[in-house]
């Protein structure tokens, strides 16, 4: 795997939305993981690169970033 810095110009499409998620999973719970049941502000970023859509979730404070698959 090669690390590469991308810019918005490299993406075929991108969009984002702000949401209030019901817990700290940011709408993307992982198996065998418990999450505090507290309303959490966050963002959903959908990035399309080389025909693949990447769904990232980011907490509003920036402390949590999840690649939701």
N, C-alpha and C positions, 0 to 999 in steps of 0.2 A: 504494500500500500504506500502510495506516495502522498505526502502532505502537499497541499496546494492552497494558496491564498486565492479566494474568489472575490469578485466584486459583483454588484448587482448587474453589471453589463454582461457577465458570464452566464447569468441565469436565463432560461427560456421564459420563465414566469415566476412571479413571487406575489404573495399577499400576506396580510397579517390581520389579526383581530384581537381585541382586548376582551377579556371575559372574567367573570367571577366563578371560580371553580369551587365545588363543595368541600374539597379537602386538599391536602398538600401534594396529591398525585398529579395535579394540574390536568385532570381528565385523561391521564394515561397511566393507570395503575399497573404495577408490575406484580407478577405472581409471587406469592409468599411474602409480601411486604405489607406492613400495616402503616396507615397514614393518619395523622391527626385530623379529626373531623372538624376543621375550622375553615371558614370561607377564605379563599386565597385569591387575590387579584393576580392575573397573569396574562400572558400573550401567547397566541398560537401563530407561528410563522410557517407558511407552506412555501417551500423553495423547490423549483423544478430545474434540475440540472441533468443534461444528457438523457432526457426522457424519464427520469426517476424523480418522484415527489418525496421530499424530505419534510417531515412534520416535526418541528421543534416546538417545545413548550418552555417558556421562560417565566419565572416568577417576577412580579413587578419590582421587587427589590434587587433582582439580578443574581441572587444567591443560588438559584436552582435552574439548571438547564437540562432538559430531557429530550433525547431523540426518541420520539414516539413512533413505534413501528407496528 
